[in-house]
Amino acid sequence: MAARQAKTRAWWDTAAARYDLFVSDLVIEERSAGDPSAAQERLDVIDTVPLLETPDDETRSEVENLSSPPGGR
């Protein structure tokens, strides 16, 4: 577990130089869970990363109804 966390931390430390980063409400929720001090550290890493807008229910429904290729989803 610690090795995976270290890899993730290293990725976040260098990713902004290679990618346009965005986070969603789900990422914020996931990073907020668990030990409060650890959660704050996780949130601090993404505090300058733009937040994606949460789609409204109608948009979400349209996306869910899109066809997927065979074997997709």
C-alpha positions, 0 to 999 in steps of 0.5 A, spaced: 500 500 500 505 504 501 509 503 495 502 505 491 501 511 495 508 513 493 507 512 486 501 516 486 504 522 490 510 522 485 505 522 479 501 528 482 508 531 483 510 531 476 503 530 472 502 538 471 508 539 467 505 533 462 498 534 462 492 539 463 489 536 470 482 537 472 479 533 478 471 532 479 467 532 485 468 525 486 476 526 487 475 531 492 470 526 496 475 520 495 481 524 497 477 527 503 476 520 506 480 517 512 484 520 517 483 528 517 491 530 517 492 525 511 486 527 507 488 534 508 495 532 505 491 529 499 487 535 498 493 540 498 496 536 492 490 538 488 488 545 491 490 549 485 487 543 480 481 546 476 474 543 478 470 540 473 463 542 473 458 536 475 453 535 469 446 536 471 441 530 471 439 530 464 446 530 461 448 524 465 442 521 463 444 522 456 451 519 457 448 513 460 444 512 454 449 512 449 451 506 446 458 502 447 462 498 443 461 490 444 465 489 450 465 496 452 463 499 459 
